[in-house]
Amino acid sequence: MKTLLLSFILLASSLSFAAVEGSSISNAHIIYKSGEAQVIRGKAPANQKQMQELISLGVTEFLIFKTDTKGEVLKEQEALQKLGISPRSITHVSFPWKDLHDFKSACTMTIQALRTIEQAVQKNKSLYFHCTVGEDRTGYLAGLWGLWAGTYSSVPESVEKELCARGYEAGNPGKPYRDVVLKIRETLTPTYLKMVMVLSDARLRGQALNESLCENEPQLKVAINKYYCAKVTER
């Protein structure tokens, strides 16, 4: 993995919703490859057909990065097990999309998710992760993984190419501004920038992904609005 070089300049972005070849899941993208292992991000599989498509692509590990609101997580876990996926290969991290007022809790869950991805890659296994729509929490986690793994060499690059380009907050122009975009900007984006600082410090110190990294909350010294995906007017 390459050393992180972190800077704070936001570049323009474009929206891309191309699916992974062989899968009908929208906004699915391969974000990392190493040997036989692939890390794929996207929307929650809508049915067993889409789950089977992922399995046919070689996915053996699943990471569900969202809160369970209507029993949908349990249903997905049960459906995956019926398709032959071991319960040990299905990780659920109950990460909310807007109520992120406790940094230590959010950081701990993020580290757990990143470590799940890292362990799959180290075992040369392919992993698929998602939230609900595959844009905000999924983009958040994908961007952080890209920085940790060395896919992206800077924060601006991760924001431009991973978050905004794939629908994060106003990167999806059809997303409700007041009810979604504003809430993400108030909580998820600051958490992203703080997690970048946590991971950068861990990399410099040669530390592994561990919950102990979350003991101290970093203080942001940048203007968060520099990281908005688009300048939009309230509607």
C-alpha positions in Angstrom: 0.0 0.0 0.0 1.3 3.4 -0.9 1.9 6.2 1.6 -0.9 8.7 1.9 -0.2 12.2 0.7 -3.0 14.3 2.0 -4.0 17.7 0.8 -7.1 19.7 1.0 -8.3 21.1 -2.4 -11.6 20.1 -4.0 -11.7 19.5 -7.7 -14.8 19.4 -10.0 -16.7 16.2 -10.3 -18.9 14.3 -12.7 -21.6 11.7 -12.1 -21.0 8.1 -13.2 -23.4 5.2 -12.6 -22.0 2.5 -14.8 -22.6 -1.0 -13.4 -19.9 -3.6 -13.1 -19.9 -5.9 -16.1 -21.9 -9.0 -15.2 -24.0 -7.3 -12.6 -27.3 -5.4 -13.0 -26.7 -3.5 -9.7 -26.7 0.2 -10.4 -23.8 2.4 -9.3 -21.6 -0.7 -8.8 -17.9 -0.1 -9.3 -14.7 -2.1 -8.8 -12.6 0.2 -6.6 -9.6 -2.1 -5.9 -7.8 -5.1 -7.3 -5.0 -7.2 -5.8 -4.2 -10.6 -7.1 -7.5 -12.5 -7.3 -9.2 -10.1 -4.8 -11.6 -7.4 -5.9 -13.3 -4.8 -3.8 -16.6 -3.7 -5.2 -18.9 -0.9 -4.0 -22.6 -0.3 -5.0 -26.2 -0.2 -4.1 -27.9 -2.8 -1.9 -28.7 -5.9 -4.0 -32.4 -5.8 -4.7 -33.0 -9.6 -4.9 -31.3 -13.0 -4.9 -30.7 -12.6 -8.6 -28.4 -9.7 -8.1 -26.7 -11.4 -5.1 -26.1 -14.4 -7.4 -24.6 -12.1 -10.0 -22.0 -10.9 -7.4 -21.2 -14.5 -6.4 -20.7 -15.4 -10.0 -18.2 -12.5 -10.2 -16.2 -14.2 -7.5 -17.5 -12.3 -4.5 -17.4 -14.4 -1.3 -17.4 -11.6 1.3 -20.2 -9.1 2.0 -20.1 -6.0 4.1 -23.4 -4.3 4.9 -22.6 -0.7 5.9 -26.0 0.7 7.1 -28.5 0.6 9.9 -31.3 -1.9 9.7 -34.5 0.1 9.5 -37.1 -2.3 8.3 -35.5 -5.7 8.7 -33.9 -5.5 5.3 -30.4 -6.4 6.7 -31.6 -9.6 8.2 -33.4 -10.5 5.0 -30.3 -10.0 3.0 -28.2 -12.0 5.4 -30.7 -14.9 5.2 -30.8 -14.7 1.4 -27.1 -14.7 1.1 -26.8 -17.8 3.3 -29.4 -19.6 1.2 -27.0 -18.9 -1.8 -24.2 -20.6 0.1 -22.5 -17.6 1.7 -21.2 -18.4 5.2 -22.5 -16.2 8.1 -18.8 -15.6 8.9 -18.5 -14.0 5.5 -21.3 -11.5 6.0 -20.4 -8.4 8.2 -23.0 -5.9 9.3 -21.7 -2.5 10.5 -24.7 -0.5 11.7 -23.5 2.9 10.3 -26.1 5.7 10.2 -26.2 8.2 7.3 -27.0 11.4 9.2 -26.9 11.1 13.0 -23.2 11.1 13.4 -22.8 13.3 16.5 -20.6 10.9 18.4 -17.2 10.8 16.6 -15.8 7.9 18.6 -18.7 5.7 17.7 -18.6 6.6 14.0 -14.8 6.2 13.9 -15.0 2.8 15.6 -17.6 1.5 13.1 -15.6 2.9 10.2 -12.4 1.2 11.4 -14.3 -2.1 11.7 -15.6 -1.7 8.1 -12.2 -0.8 6.7 -10.5 -3.7 8.6 -13.1 -6.1 7.1 -12.2 -5.0 3.6 -8.5 -5.2 4.4 -8.8 -8.7 5.8 -10.6 -9.9 2.7 -7.9 -8.5 0.5 -5.2 -10.0 2.6 -6.9 -13.4 2.2 -7.1 -12.8 -1.6 -10.9 -12.8 -1.4 -13.4 -10.5 -3.2 -15.7 -8.4 -1.2 -18.9 -6.3 -2.0 -20.0 -3.5 0.3 -23.0 -1.3 0.2 -25.4 0.9 2.2 -28.9 1.5 0.8 -28.5 3.5 -2.4 -24.8 3.1 -2.7 -23.9 6.8 -2.7 -23.4 8.5 0.6 -22.2 6.0 3.2 -20.8 3.8 0.5 -18.9 6.7 -1.0 -17.6 7.7 2.4 -16.2 4.2 3.0 -14.9 3.8 -0.5 -13.1 7.1 -0.4 -11.4 6.2 2.9 -10.4 2.8 1.7 -9.0 4.3 -1.5 -6.8 6.6 0.6 -5.7 3.9 3.0 -5.0 1.4 0.2 -3.2 4.0 -1.9 -5.6 4.1 -4.8 -5.9 7.8 -4.2 -2.9 10.0 -3.3 -4.9 12.9 -2.0 -8.1 13.9 -0.4 -9.2 16.0 -3.4 -8.7 13.1 -5.7 -10.8 10.8 -3.4 -13.6 13.4 -3.2 -13.7 14.1 -6.9 -13.3 10.6 -8.3 -14.9 8.4 -5.6 -17.5 10.4 -3.7 -18.9 13.1 -5.9 -18.5 11.2 -9.2 -20.7 8.4 -7.8 -23.5 10.3 -6.2 -22.3 11.5 -2.8 -24.6 14.3 -1.5 -25.0 16.9 -4.3 -23.0 14.7 -6.7 -26.4 13.3 -7.4 -28.3 16.4 -8.6 -31.6 14.7 -8.0 -31.0 14.3 -4.3 -33.2 16.3 -1.9 -31.3 19.3 -0.8 -32.8 20.2 2.6 -33.5 16.6 3.8 -30.5 14.8 2.5 -27.7 17.0 1.1 -27.6 19.4 4.0 -27.6 16.6 6.6 -24.7 14.9 4.9 -22.8 18.1 4.8 -23.4 18.7 8.5 -22.3 15.3 9.8 -21.0 12.8 7.3 -18.6 15.1 5.4 -16.9 16.4 8.6 -16.6 12.8 9.8 -15.0 11.9 6.5 -12.4 14.6 6.8 -11.7 13.7 10.4 -11.3 10.0 9.5 -8.8 11.1 6.8 -6.7 12.7 9.6 -7.0 9.5 11.7 -5.9 7.3 8.9 -3.1 9.6 7.8 -1.7 9.7 11.3 -2.0 5.9 11.6 -0.1 5.5 8.4 2.7 7.8 9.4 3.1 6.0 12.7 2.9 2.6 11.1 -0.2 1.6 13.0 -2.7 -1.0 11.9 -6.5 -0.5 11.6 -7.6 -0.7 15.2 -10.4 0.9 17.3 -7.7 2.5 19.6 -7.2 5.0 16.7 -10.5 6.5 17.7 -9.6 7.7 21.2 -8.9 11.3 20.2 -11.2 13.3 17.9 -9.2 15.4 15.4 -10.0 19.1 15.1 -10.7 20.3 11.6 -8.8 23.3 10.4 -10.2 23.6 6.9 -13.4 25.0 5.5 -15.7 22.1 5.0 -17.6 23.8 2.2 -14.5 23.3 0.0 -15.5 19.7 -0.1 -19.0 20.1 -1.3 -19.7 18.1 -4.4 -21.6 21.0 -6.1 -22.8 24.4 -5.4 -26.5 24.1 -5.3 -29.3 26.4 -4.4 -31.9 25.4 -1.8 -35.0 23.9 -3.4 
